[in-house]
Amino acid sequence: MTAPTPPPTPPFRDPHLPFAKRIDDLMSRLTLDEKTGFLHQFTPAVERLGIAAFRTGQEALHGVAWMGPATVFPQAVGLGATWNDDLVRRIGEAVSKEARAMRARDDRVGLNVWSPTVNLLRHPLWGRNEEGYSEDPRLTSAIATAYTRGLRGDHPTYWRTAPVLKHWLAHNNETDRDTTSSSVRPRVLNEYDLRAFRATVEAGAVAGVMPAYNLVNGRPNHVSPYLREHLRTWTDEDLLVCSDAGAPSNLVDSEHYFDTHEEATAAALRAGVDSFTDHGTDSSKITARVRGALDRGLLTEADLDAAVRRQLSVRFRLGEFDPEHDPYADTADFDTPEHRALAREAAEQAVVLLRNDGVLPLAPGARVAVVGLLADECKLDWYSGTLIHRSTPLEGLYERFGAEQVRFAEGVDRVLLKTGTGTFLHVPPADDDAPGEARGAEGALDPALLAGRTDLPPLTTDTAGTELALVDWGEDVLTLRAPDGRYLSVAEDGYVRASADQPGGWVVQETFRLEPHGNGHLLRHLGTGRPVRVAADGVKVAASDDEDPEVFELVVTERGEDAVTRAAAGADVVVVVAGNDPHINGRETQDRTTLRLPDHQGRLLRAARAANPHTVLALVSAYPYAVDTETLPAVLWTAHGGQAAGTALARVLAGDVSPAGRLPQTWYASDADLPGLLDYDVIGGRQTYLYFEGTPLFPFGHGLSYASFAYADLAARVGQEAVRVSFTVTNTGDVTADEVAQLYARAEDPSVPRPRRELLAHRRLTLAPGERAEVDFELPLSDFAFWDVAHGRWRLEPGPYALLAGASSEDVRLSTTITLDGEPAAPRPVGEHGLDAAAFDEQSGTEIVDRAKTAGDAVTPAAGRTGELLYRGCDFGPGVTWVSVEVAGEGTVEVSVDGGATAVLSTRTPTPGPYAYTTLTAGFTAEGVRDVRVRLRGALRLAHIGFSG
């Protein structure tokens, strides 16, 4: 009997065919319902074709997150502080290997990784400062490119993981993040916000982007035309656009940009969103909206096909359909000695020495007091994995100097909370083997699973009470910790328990506030917003505002400053470890309100300094602070450094490693130096090191060393397409150390406001004593161009440019001037094309809004008041006699030329809606090249100004 002939292999399974042909074949086999199912984050399997389920999205910002134990590297801002592209590439490689190894054990681990974050650190009060690399677009793109190359892998066909950049676009505020609009004029858009994304995408290791929650120029990022007009023009690869969680529903529910979810879903899909992250694992709502949009004619099947193709392109590149050819299929590298060493190397390279009067490095055998709220902490953030290994500053110093040489004082206030009946809050003992106990690798408590436990007994009251550690994190936010180290937390049942290893969670349940009330204080739980009360069955939060809260008397049994004073008095050197908890105050969903160090930590620092003048401040934080450093002999900063943070800090303090981290953003001296959080105009607002004209506390690129370095031999050669720059760096110190050589440029005679100096290139070097290295950069001439708003394109302006080489943006060691040929300025041909309202040179009192829901910009007075626009160098030719304005709304437009005609055009009745434009015309006489000024009054939108003869 002849064996049956096996069915032919379908073309989409043929590894010898190009991906595009294979996708064509697979698309032809999918039904409309199956394609609709592909549009949700959780794509179901197509069993009849043997296609597995797929999930977009795996957080991997500085290690694989949310999936249990993994190697935890320094926060992204710490990786930015390394200024080391090669190191970051190796970290990306390690993270992607761990993702592959973890997926082999757990198919919930995804290979479409939502990392890195490319948002620029424009404003240091942004709650998510920890997630970005730098305030500078070139440094950001260099680090992001390195990370994505590591994540992608180096195989020419298959990718180890598929990185998605976050968060497109101009997103630097958490306050009202889903309803606020960033007003971004064309120069800022092209020279600043788009630049970091563009360079990273053009480098070729990016699988896609994720739009941000906010609006840009009045239009939600999830329906942004920039996805089509910019992003997808930068590469020939299919880019997958994944929505942020819940953002598709925001288009209707909070932003009210569309009336129905069918309209919103259709608009997002047509704009370029390919995967909808909404309603968790429930895809039914999104698929129903897509079907509704199809039924209403808002979408075509071709629209769906475009999105599904881009998703399939990523899946093919990940080797899903070719497991036998996937070079990464058997990757098993997880928590290897190499990964542990890399985590320590990264933590060491991220340490920035801000100030040093010679107290560092610490002398061998020094008696060290390590004090402060973070002295014995290894903090995680929202995007961390679970620690397999941990190292706190105290543990690192014990390891390096010996426990007998190190004194410790946390510096918390020890308190009892006394009730109105004379009893005290009491923490019952916890059974460590209680059911529901969650432990990670090596027995470490898993904080993600500890919080919210209900199997532990709630707090009660008794006559003795339990002494609690009270930590004030600033802004009246505090945590309370039991003697066994567990934080007081509130579970869904409302009871207060000592049940959390650390504060954490999307809504933090471990934070409280003491509010003066009568002769005592209310203890308000911030997660629920309700005060704590004592009930017969335990301590709980009030179920409603009508319940009587407990009024507590705060009994302080020991002040933190006293403990710090005792520890500091007998030491040779005091190390005060201060900073933030990444789950408290500044974090996702919450911006900071000040640069100041929390008062409690300030008191500890002053106590240590008063007890011992040899006091070193080590700031461990996700963002900059404004601290009085003049009285301190040494100051260091590092981001939360992951699993090796403490060991790395101790090795730097001891001089085993010379610090060479550099600041990736400006440290301002006070809150008064900051722009408004929603002022996205870095040019007009003179923001970041590029434009800031004040005196920073520490400048961009700053960082000291235990060695010294000499710069010499600066040479520059201008070619047809690039500038070749070289100089030498020599280690003139007596220890091997790294130096970060930085090259900046400045246009010397610009026709428009240009940066004071702008980073063009950098290189981190390791040099032995006396060793000399030549640094060589080849810079495309396009690096010196700016966005010419008069003509809507990049232009290289002819003239002199200063080249500045040195150790920071302010520590310039060498300079020279080159002269570049370019394209001379040309006036705006307004007689022919008129003026697009948003293409102004200067403005005051205005903001850019959406001209229509699908595309285009308009300008409106901020808050409906009065605003002014200036357009320079407008060429009216032999003359015009009429001016017209395209406006919507109600108000007045006054158009004038310097020293010439003025026309006032008014809409006396409002147009039917914000996108219902009308054209107003008036007599207007102008000739030659003149500056045009426009004054706007009222609630109107100006889209265009035209001139005619």
Solvent accessible surface area in square Angstrom, and as a share of the most:
residue,aa,sasa,rsa
1,M,242,1.08
2,T,123,0.71
3,A,80,0.62
4,P,119,0.75
5,T,125,0.73
6,P,103,0.65
7,P,115,0.72
8,P,122,0.76
9,T,94,0.55
10,P,38,0.24
11,P,55,0.35
12,F,3,0.01
13,R,69,0.25
14,D,43,0.22
15,P,41,0.26
16,H,159,0.71
17,L,59,0.29
18,P,78,0.49
19,F,46,0.19
20,A,59,0.46
21,K,119,0.51
22,R,0,0.00
23,I,5,0.02
24,D,73,0.38
25,D,23,0.12
26,L,0,0.00
27,M,18,0.08
28,S,90,0.58
29,R,88,0.32
30,L,12,0.06
31,T,67,0.39
32,L,73,0.36
33,D,87,0.45
34,E,38,0.17
35,K,10,0.04
36,T,1,0.00
37,G,8,0.08
38,F,1,0.01
39,L,0,0.00
40,H,0,0.00
41,Q,17,0.07
42,F,66,0.28
43,T,2,0.01
44,P,70,0.44
45,A,44,0.34
46,V,8,0.05
47,E,151,0.68
48,R,140,0.51
49,L,32,0.16
50,G,54,0.52
51,I,5,0.03
52,A,58,0.45
53,A,60,0.47
54,F,24,0.10
55,R,47,0.17
56,T,0,0.00
57,G,3,0.03
58,Q,4,0.02
59,E,14,0.06
60,A,0,0.00
61,L,3,0.02
62,H,4,0.02
63,G,1,0.01
64,V,0,0.00
65,A,0,0.00
66,W,130,0.45
67,M,39,0.17
68,G,19,0.18
69,P,45,0.28
70,A,0,0.00
71,T,2,0.01
72,V,1,0.01
73,F,1,0.01
74,P,1,0.00
75,Q,3,0.01
76,A,0,0.00
77,V,0,0.00
78,G,0,0.00
79,L,0,0.00
80,G,0,0.00
81,A,0,0.00
82,T,0,0.00
83,W,1,0.00
84,N,22,0.11
85,D,55,0.29
86,D,73,0.38
87,L,0,0.00
88,V,0,0.00
89,R,84,0.30
90,R,74,0.27
91,I,0,0.00
92,G,0,0.00
93,E,52,0.23
94,A,3,0.03
95,V,1,0.01
96,S,0,0.00
97,K,47,0.20
98,E,2,0.01
99,A,0,0.00
100,R,23,0.08
101,A,6,0.05
102,M,6,0.03
103,R,88,0.32
104,A,84,0.65
105,R,156,0.57
106,D,40,0.21
107,D,114,0.59
108,R,141,0.52
109,V,2,0.01
110,G,4,0.04
111,L,17,0.08
112,N,0,0.00
113,V,0,0.00
114,W,17,0.06
115,S,0,0.00
116,P,0,0.00
117,T,0,0.00
118,V,1,0.00
119,N,5,0.02
120,L,7,0.04
121,L,0,0.00
122,R,5,0.02
123,H,2,0.01
124,P,3,0.02
125,L,20,0.10
126,W,0,0.00
127,G,0,0.00
128,R,2,0.01
129,N,0,0.00
130,E,5,0.02
131,E,2,0.01
132,G,0,0.00
133,Y,0,0.00
134,S,0,0.00
135,E,2,0.01
136,D,1,0.00
137,P,3,0.02
138,R,35,0.13
139,L,0,0.00
140,T,0,0.00
141,S,9,0.06
142,A,28,0.22
143,I,0,0.00
144,A,0,0.00
145,T,15,0.09
146,A,7,0.05
147,Y,0,0.00
148,T,0,0.00
149,R,120,0.44
150,G,3,0.03
151,L,0,0.00
152,R,36,0.13
153,G,10,0.09
154,D,130,0.67
155,H,54,0.24
156,P,118,0.74
157,T,57,0.33
158,Y,16,0.06
159,W,5,0.02
160,R,15,0.06
161,T,0,0.00
162,A,1,0.00
163,P,0,0.00
164,V,0,0.00
165,L,0,0.00
166,K,5,0.02
167,H,3,0.01
168,W,0,0.00
169,L,0,0.00
170,A,4,0.03
171,H,3,0.01
172,N,4,0.02
173,N,1,0.00
174,E,5,0.02
175,T,76,0.44
176,D,88,0.46
177,R,26,0.09
178,D,36,0.19
179,T,66,0.39
180,T,21,0.12
181,S,46,0.30
182,S,1,0.01
183,S,32,0.21
184,V,1,0.01
185,R,19,0.07
186,P,28,0.17
187,R,9,0.03
188,V,0,0.00
189,L,12,0.06
190,N,13,0.07
191,E,19,0.08
192,Y,5,0.02
193,D,12,0.06
194,L,6,0.03
195,R,36,0.13
196,A,0,0.00
197,F,4,0.02
198,R,97,0.35
199,A,44,0.34
200,T,0,0.00
201,V,4,0.02
202,E,91,0.41
203,A,33,0.26
204,G,38,0.37
205,A,3,0.02
206,V,5,0.03
207,A,0,0.00
208,G,0,0.00
209,V,0,0.00
210,M,3,0.01
211,P,0,0.00
212,A,0,0.00
213,Y,23,0.09
214,N,0,0.00
215,L,17,0.09
216,V,7,0.04
217,N,2,0.01
218,G,13,0.13
219,R,8,0.03
220,P,2,0.01
221,N,1,0.00
222,H,5,0.02
223,V,6,0.04
224,S,5,0.03
225,P,4,0.03
226,Y,22,0.08
227,L,0,0.00
228,R,125,0.46
229,E,82,0.37
230,H,38,0.17
231,L,0,0.00
232,R,54,0.20
233,T,91,0.53
234,W,22,0.08
235,T,31,0.18
236,D,155,0.80
237,E,81,0.36
238,D,58,0.30
239,L,3,0.02
240,L,0,0.00
241,V,0,0.00
242,C,0,0.00
243,S,0,0.00
244,D,14,0.07
245,A,56,0.44
246,G,23,0.22
247,A,3,0.03
248,P,5,0.03
249,S,11,0.07
250,N,27,0.14
251,L,1,0.01
252,V,22,0.13
253,D,83,0.43
254,S,35,0.23
255,E,28,0.12
256,H,137,0.61
257,Y,20,0.08
258,F,22,0.09
259,D,128,0.66
260,T,45,0.26
261,H,42,0.19
262,E,45,0.20
263,E,52,0.23
264,A,1,0.01
265,T,3,0.02
266,A,1,0.01
267,A,13,0.10
268,A,1,0.01
269,L,6,0.03
270,R,114,0.42
271,A,11,0.08
272,G,3,0.02
273,V,0,0.00
274,D,0,0.00
275,S,0,0.00
276,F,0,0.00
277,T,10,0.06
278,D,6,0.03
279,H,66,0.30
280,G,48,0.46
281,T,103,0.60
282,D,59,0.31
283,S,31,0.20
284,S,65,0.42
285,K,95,0.40
286,I,0,0.00
287,T,11,0.06
288,A,56,0.43
289,R,24,0.09
290,V,0,0.00
291,R,103,0.38
292,G,18,0.17
293,A,0,0.00
294,L,35,0.17
295,D,126,0.65
296,R,130,0.47
297,G,60,0.58
298,L,54,0.27
299,L,7,0.03
300,T,78,0.45
301,E,79,0.35
302,A,72,0.56
303,D,38,0.19
304,L,0,0.00
305,D,38,0.20
306,A,40,0.31
307,A,1,0.01
308,V,0,0.00
309,R,72,0.26
310,R,41,0.15
311,Q,0,0.00
312,L,0,0.00
313,S,11,0.07
314,V,1,0.00
315,R,0,0.00
316,F,1,0.00
317,R,13,0.05
318,L,6,0.03
319,G,3,0.03
320,E,57,0.26
321,F,8,0.03
322,D,1,0.00
323,P,85,0.54
324,E,122,0.55
325,H,87,0.39
326,D,14,0.07
327,P,67,0.42
328,Y,16,0.06
329,A,48,0.37
330,D,136,0.70
331,T,24,0.14
332,A,79,0.61
333,D,53,0.27
334,F,44,0.19
335,D,23,0.12
336,T,28,0.16
337,P,89,0.56
338,E,122,0.55
339,H,12,0.05
340,R,98,0.36
341,A,60,0.46
342,L,15,0.07
343,A,1,0.00
344,R,95,0.35
345,E,52,0.24
346,A,0,0.00
347,A,3,0.02
348,E,15,0.07
349,Q,24,0.11
350,A,0,0.00
351,V,2,0.01
352,V,0,0.00
353,L,0,0.00
354,L,3,0.02
355,R,54,0.20
356,N,40,0.20
357,D,97,0.50
358,G,61,0.59
359,V,27,0.15
360,L,6,0.03
361,P,60,0.38
362,L,6,0.03
363,A,63,0.49
364,P,129,0.81
365,G,53,0.51
366,A,6,0.05
367,R,121,0.44
368,V,1,0.00
369,A,0,0.00
370,V,0,0.00
371,V,0,0.00
372,G,1,0.01
373,L,5,0.03
374,L,4,0.02
375,A,0,0.00
376,D,55,0.28
377,E,27,0.12
378,C,10,0.06
379,K,12,0.05
380,L,34,0.17
381,D,9,0.05
382,W,51,0.18
383,Y,11,0.04
384,S,13,0.08
385,G,3,0.03
386,T,18,0.10
387,L,19,0.10
388,I,15,0.07
389,H,52,0.23
390,R,116,0.42
391,S,12,0.08
392,T,0,0.00
393,P,7,0.05
394,L,11,0.05
395,E,65,0.29
396,G,2,0.02
397,L,1,0.01
398,Y,79,0.30
399,E,130,0.58
400,R,97,0.35
401,F,22,0.09
402,G,20,0.19
403,A,63,0.49
404,E,145,0.65
405,Q,46,0.20
406,V,11,0.06
407,R,113,0.41
408,F,77,0.32
409,A,10,0.08
410,E,23,0.10
411,G,2,0.02
412,V,3,0.02
413,D,22,0.12
414,R,72,0.26
415,V,1,0.01
416,L,30,0.15
417,L,1,0.01
418,K,62,0.26
419,T,9,0.05
420,G,71,0.68
421,T,120,0.70
422,G,34,0.33
423,T,36,0.21
424,F,32,0.13
425,L,3,0.02
426,H,49,0.22
427,V,20,0.11
428,P,24,0.15
429,P,119,0.75
430,A,34,0.26
431,D,89,0.46
432,D,75,0.39
433,D,128,0.66
434,A,11,0.09
435,P,111,0.70
436,G,60,0.57
437,E,37,0.16
438,A,13,0.10
439,R,119,0.43
440,G,22,0.21
441,A,32,0.25
442,E,138,0.62
443,G,36,0.35
444,A,39,0.30
445,L,36,0.18
446,D,18,0.09
447,P,33,0.21
448,A,86,0.66
449,L,108,0.54
450,L,0,0.00
451,A,33,0.26
452,G,41,0.40
453,R,13,0.05
454,T,79,0.46
455,D,63,0.33
456,L,6,0.03
457,P,58,0.36
458,P,28,0.17
459,L,0,0.00
460,T,52,0.30
461,T,42,0.25
462,D,49,0.26
463,T,117,0.68
464,A,74,0.57
465,G,17,0.17
466,T,18,0.11
467,E,78,0.35
468,L,2,0.01
469,A,2,0.02
470,L,14,0.07
471,V,3,0.01
472,D,40,0.21
473,W,10,0.03
474,G,10,0.09
475,E,72,0.32
476,D,96,0.50
477,V,11,0.07
478,L,11,0.05
479,T,1,0.00
480,L,1,0.00
481,R,31,0.11
482,A,4,0.03
483,P,101,0.63
484,D,92,0.47
485,G,31,0.30
486,R,12,0.05
487,Y,4,0.02
488,L,1,0.00
489,S,1,0.01
490,V,3,0.02
491,A,12,0.09
492,E,183,0.82
493,D,66,0.34
494,G,12,0.12
495,Y,36,0.14
496,V,3,0.02
497,R,13,0.05
498,A,9,0.07
499,S,2,0.01
500,A,0,0.00
501,D,43,0.22
502,Q,40,0.18
503,P,4,0.02
504,G,16,0.15
505,G,33,0.32
506,W,119,0.42
507,V,79,0.46
508,V,19,0.11
509,Q,50,0.22
510,E,0,0.00
511,T,8,0.05
512,F,0,0.00
513,R,73,0.27
514,L,34,0.17
515,E,42,0.19
516,P,115,0.72
517,H,86,0.38
518,G,80,0.77
519,N,165,0.85
520,G,10,0.10
521,H,53,0.24
522,L,14,0.07
523,L,3,0.02
524,R,58,0.21
525,H,0,0.00
526,L,51,0.25
527,G,24,0.23
528,T,64,0.37
529,G,37,0.35
530,R,93,0.34
531,P,9,0.06
532,V,1,0.00
533,R,57,0.21
534,V,46,0.26
535,A,22,0.17
536,A,121,0.94
537,D,85,0.44
538,G,3,0.03
539,V,0,0.00
540,K,42,0.18
541,V,12,0.07
542,A,0,0.00
543,A,72,0.55
544,S,42,0.27
545,D,123,0.64
546,D,135,0.70
547,E,52,0.23
548,D,120,0.62
549,P,43,0.27
550,E,32,0.14
551,V,52,0.30
552,F,2,0.01
553,E,86,0.39
554,L,56,0.28
555,V,46,0.27
556,V,71,0.41
557,T,67,0.39
558,E,49,0.22
559,R,115,0.42
560,G,0,0.00
561,E,17,0.08
562,D,58,0.30
563,A,15,0.11
564,V,0,0.00
565,T,59,0.34
566,R,143,0.52
567,A,9,0.07
568,A,0,0.00
569,A,67,0.52
570,G,25,0.24
571,A,10,0.08
572,D,55,0.28
573,V,13,0.07
574,V,0,0.00
575,V,0,0.00
576,V,2,0.01
577,V,0,0.00
578,A,2,0.01
579,G,0,0.00
580,N,8,0.04
581,D,2,0.01
582,P,1,0.00
583,H,19,0.09
584,I,5,0.03
585,N,15,0.08
586,G,0,0.00
587,R,8,0.03
588,E,11,0.05
589,T,61,0.35
590,Q,75,0.33
591,D,15,0.08
592,R,15,0.05
593,T,93,0.54
594,T,22,0.13
595,L,1,0.00
596,R,154,0.56
597,L,21,0.10
598,P,20,0.13
599,D,104,0.54
600,H,0,0.00
601,Q,3,0.01
602,G,11,0.10
603,R,82,0.30
604,L,3,0.01
605,L,17,0.08
606,R,150,0.55
607,A,16,0.13
608,A,0,0.00
609,R,74,0.27
610,A,95,0.74
611,A,32,0.25
612,N,9,0.04
613,P,77,0.49
614,H,96,0.43
615,T,0,0.00
616,V,0,0.00
617,L,0,0.00
618,A,1,0.01
619,L,2,0.01
620,V,14,0.08
621,S,0,0.00
622,A,1,0.00
623,Y,4,0.02
624,P,2,0.01
625,Y,7,0.03
626,A,17,0.13
627,V,15,0.09
628,D,101,0.52
629,T,6,0.04
630,E,127,0.57
631,T,79,0.46
632,L,4,0.02
633,P,21,0.13
634,A,0,0.00
635,V,0,0.00
636,L,1,0.01
637,W,4,0.02
638,T,11,0.06
639,A,0,0.00
640,H,8,0.03
641,G,3,0.03
642,G,3,0.03
643,Q,9,0.04
644,A,10,0.08
645,A,20,0.15
646,G,0,0.00
647,T,23,0.14
648,A,1,0.01
649,L,6,0.03
650,A,2,0.02
651,R,60,0.22
652,V,0,0.00
653,L,1,0.00
654,A,13,0.10
655,G,32,0.31
656,D,61,0.31
657,V,32,0.19
658,S,13,0.08
659,P,0,0.00
660,A,0,0.00
661,G,0,0.00
662,R,2,0.01
663,L,0,0.00
664,P,1,0.00
665,Q,4,0.02
666,T,3,0.02
667,W,3,0.01
668,Y,6,0.02
669,A,50,0.39
670,S,46,0.29
671,D,48,0.25
672,A,96,0.74
673,D,45,0.23
674,L,25,0.13
675,P,31,0.20
676,G,47,0.45
677,L,37,0.19
678,L,89,0.44
679,D,53,0.27
680,Y,4,0.02
681,D,17,0.09
682,V,2,0.01
683,I,5,0.02
684,G,50,0.48
685,G,28,0.27
686,R,72,0.26
687,Q,3,0.01
688,T,0,0.00
689,Y,11,0.04
690,L,9,0.04
691,Y,6,0.02
692,F,22,0.09
693,E,121,0.54
694,G,40,0.39
695,T,114,0.66
696,P,28,0.17
697,L,45,0.22
698,F,19,0.08
699,P,22,0.14
700,F,0,0.00
701,G,0,0.00
702,H,29,0.13
703,G,9,0.09
704,L,65,0.32
705,S,24,0.15
706,Y,35,0.13
707,A,15,0.12
708,S,58,0.37
709,F,18,0.08
710,A,44,0.34
711,Y,20,0.07
712,A,43,0.34
713,D,88,0.46
714,L,35,0.18
715,A,54,0.42
716,A,38,0.29
717,R,159,0.58
718,V,65,0.37
719,G,38,0.36
720,Q,174,0.78
721,E,142,0.64
722,A,21,0.16
723,V,0,0.00
724,R,95,0.35
725,V,0,0.00
726,S,21,0.14
727,F,1,0.00
728,T,4,0.02
729,V,0,0.00
730,T,33,0.19
731,N,0,0.00
732,T,79,0.46
733,G,21,0.20
734,D,121,0.63
735,V,61,0.35
736,T,77,0.45
737,A,5,0.04
738,D,19,0.10
739,E,4,0.02
740,V,0,0.00
741,A,0,0.00
742,Q,0,0.00
743,L,0,0.00
744,Y,1,0.00
745,A,8,0.06
746,R,72,0.26
747,A,13,0.10
748,E,77,0.35
749,D,109,0.56
750,P,50,0.32
751,S,65,0.42
752,V,32,0.18
753,P,67,0.42
754,R,24,0.09
755,P,13,0.08
756,R,75,0.27
757,R,35,0.13
758,E,24,0.11
759,L,1,0.01
760,L,14,0.07
761,A,15,0.12
762,H,25,0.11
763,R,94,0.34
764,R,35,0.13
765,L,22,0.11
766,T,91,0.53
767,L,3,0.01
768,A,41,0.32
769,P,65,0.41
770,G,56,0.54
771,E,78,0.35
772,R,145,0.53
773,A,25,0.20
774,E,119,0.53
775,V,0,0.00
776,D,44,0.23
777,F,11,0.05
778,E,113,0.51
779,L,7,0.03
780,P,65,0.41
781,L,33,0.17
782,S,77,0.50
783,D,29,0.15
784,F,5,0.02
785,A,11,0.09
786,F,4,0.02
787,W,37,0.13
788,D,9,0.05
789,V,14,0.08
790,A,28,0.22
791,H,57,0.25
792,G,44,0.42
793,R,96,0.35
794,W,82,0.29
795,R,12,0.04
796,L,28,0.14
797,E,16,0.07
798,P,52,0.33
799,G,18,0.17
800,P,50,0.31
801,Y,7,0.03
802,A,4,0.03
803,L,0,0.00
804,L,10,0.05
805,A,0,0.00
806,G,1,0.01
807,A,8,0.07
808,S,3,0.02
809,S,2,0.01
810,E,78,0.35
811,D,57,0.29
812,V,48,0.28
813,R,100,0.37
814,L,36,0.18
815,S,73,0.47
816,T,46,0.27
817,T,80,0.46
818,I,13,0.07
819,T,95,0.55
820,L,2,0.01
821,D,127,0.66
822,G,32,0.30
823,E,68,0.31
824,P,93,0.58
825,A,68,0.52
826,A,48,0.37
827,P,58,0.37
828,R,8,0.03
829,P,50,0.31
830,V,0,0.00
831,G,36,0.35
832,E,133,0.59
833,H,115,0.51
834,G,13,0.13
835,L,3,0.02
836,D,81,0.42
837,A,0,0.00
838,A,7,0.05
839,A,17,0.13
840,F,5,0.02
841,D,25,0.13
842,E,74,0.33
843,Q,65,0.29
844,S,62,0.40
845,G,39,0.37
846,T,16,0.09
847,E,71,0.32
848,I,5,0.03
849,V,16,0.09
850,D,3,0.01
851,R,66,0.24
852,A,36,0.28
853,K,70,0.30
854,T,96,0.56
855,A,35,0.27
856,G,33,0.32
857,D,37,0.19
858,A,0,0.00
859,V,0,0.00
860,T,17,0.10
861,P,1,0.01
862,A,27,0.21
863,A,80,0.62
864,G,35,0.34
865,R,160,0.58
866,T,64,0.37
867,G,1,0.01
868,E,70,0.31
869,L,4,0.02
870,L,11,0.05
871,Y,0,0.00
872,R,107,0.39
873,G,22,0.22
874,C,0,0.00
875,D,45,0.23
876,F,5,0.02
877,G,34,0.32
878,P,138,0.87
879,G,28,0.27
880,V,7,0.04
881,T,63,0.37
882,W,121,0.42
883,V,1,0.00
884,S,31,0.20
885,V,1,0.00
886,E,48,0.22
887,V,1,0.00
888,A,1,0.01
889,G,15,0.14
890,E,73,0.33
891,G,13,0.12
892,T,28,0.16
893,V,1,0.00
894,E,45,0.20
895,V,0,0.00
896,S,22,0.14
897,V,5,0.03
898,D,58,0.30
899,G,89,0.86
900,G,43,0.41
901,A,28,0.21
902,T,77,0.45
903,A,5,0.04
904,V,88,0.50
905,L,7,0.04
906,S,38,0.24
907,T,12,0.07
908,R,204,0.74
909,T,103,0.60
910,P,86,0.54
911,T,22,0.13
912,P,135,0.85
913,G,23,0.22
914,P,69,0.43
915,Y,68,0.26
916,A,34,0.26
917,Y,55,0.21
918,T,48,0.28
919,T,89,0.52
920,L,37,0.18
921,T,82,0.48
922,A,24,0.19
923,G,48,0.47
924,F,6,0.02
925,T,95,0.55
926,A,5,0.04
927,E,107,0.48
928,G,31,0.30
929,V,82,0.47
930,R,71,0.26
931,D,34,0.18
932,V,0,0.00
933,R,114,0.42
934,V,2,0.01
935,R,87,0.32
936,L,0,0.00
937,R,88,0.32
938,G,24,0.23
939,A,75,0.58
940,L,2,0.01
941,R,49,0.18
942,L,0,0.00
943,A,0,0.00
944,H,47,0.21
945,I,0,0.00
946,G,13,0.13
947,F,13,0.06
948,S,59,0.38
949,G,81,0.77
